[in-house]
Amino acid sequence: MDLDTYAEWARLELAWLDNLLRREGVEALRQSYHRLGDSGIRRILRDHAGDIRDYLTTQKNRRGPLLRRFAVGLERHGFLLAASYQARCGATLLELACRYGMSAGSGQARSSLLVQASATAQELHDDFPTLWPFHEDPPSANDDDCPEG
């Protein structure tokens, strides 16, 4: 499969996750995000990296039992926010790699791939996904000492 196929799949995955988050309630997620803060979400990303990986690599119709490991409310919201962030980071990288035509299998010169990778990295750095998954009204976290990206 080419990367564009993966990027398209990632867009569908993000739409599914966005729908799931919205069913949790944006206001409830906002309150949980505010309570956890950036450092709390990053702690979940670190401490539950395996759970997040399992969740994102499991078929959607089989994710329920993995999500039920986390209690309703703050713990569940934190996990979902972290999983969404992880997915959005991967999807953003795939999208940019496709935009810049990155492909090691295309027989292009290594120097050309290096330039494409550099452009991809710079754009990713400039527009890295935020921990808050929605475009509207990002909450003010209780600790903004942890930089994005």
Beta strands, then each sheet from edge to edge (+ up, - down):
end
